Amino acid sequence: MPPFGWLLCLLAALVGSARALRYARREQVLDHPQERSNHAMPTPRGGGIAMVAVMAGVFAWLAHAHAGERLVLLAMLAGLVLVGAIGWLDDHRPVSARIRLAVHVLAAVLVAIATAVSGWPPWISLLALVSIPVLANIWNFMDGIDGIAATQAMAWGFALSLWTPVALAGGIGLALAMACLGFLPFNFPRARMFMGDVGSGALGFLVACSGLLLAREQGSHALGSLGVLAPFLVDSGLTLLRRIWRREPWWQAHSQHAYQRLARSRGRHGLVTAIYLVLAASGAVLGWMLRFQEATVTISFMLLWYIGMAALWGSAQFRTA
């Protein structure tokens, strides 16, 4: 990014979020409480459009400045616009899950094709096909209490900026962290506005794309980055498996994630969001310590870390049953 580009991202997200709040109030784009909701009052939604706009500008500038990766960056820009657009539509009127998923897959295909044409390793193209729709949907599932989705994406972004400060992944990570930080005053500690599907899907997409760039730059040394994602991956993954095991309609919205049950039992969103942020930051520290280790060492520590996260998930589910 250009000098002080991070500050521009922060200010643009702040201003954009404020304008999104005014728009949502004027147009009555509201999230009304439901049985599975963790809020009690109608709340404006769609504030994530500010983060989408900021990051779209970042990708456009980077595509201009980095000719060698221009095709991939433009494909990521196009994918971000697609994911953000279908989320924006869904925030205004319901869009079927199949259509949303189809758009997420299309975004993944665009990025995968661009990486293949640009000569990236084939395994990264395959990773793009899987990680983009998966993370876009995970961020959507996990965006259920004040601040949790934005703080997790922020932790990921800051981690990338520390691991690779002069590389593309680090620059995008810092921009993502600043965009999230600019949105957070409207969403935490008490939400005046929700990011909506436009924000949650886009954040998952951005985490996936920056992860692909990290994998391109660091190869197997990027495995340590999985430590940051553990709180979201474990909670979403194990909750999904449990619903499938119980033959519940796993594709439908629910409130059985550990973070949701903890928020209800504790009565405080901020505490749960802070716990998940500490866990993500701890995973970032672990990943930083492992960044120059052999792949077998990193994989071993990541397995132990995820087993620990699974144990915490089980404890949370048991205590809130």
Secondary structure, DSSP 8 states (H G I E B T S, - for coil): --TTHHHHHHHHHHHHHHHHHHHHHHHT-EE---TT-S-SS-EE--TTHHHHHHHHHHHHHHHHH-GGGHHHHHHHHHHHHHHHHHHHHHHHS---HHHHHHHHHHHHHHHHHHHHHTT--HHHHHHHHHHHHHHHHHHHHT--STTHHHHHHHHHHHHHHHHSTTSHHHHHHHHHHHHHHHHGGGTSSS-SS--HHHHHHHHHHHHHHHHHHHHHHHGGGGGGGHHHHHHHHHHHHHHHHHHHHTT--TTS--S-SHHHHHHHHHS-HHHHHHHHHHHHHHHHHHHHHTTTS-HHHHHHHHHHHHHHHHHHHHHHHHHT-
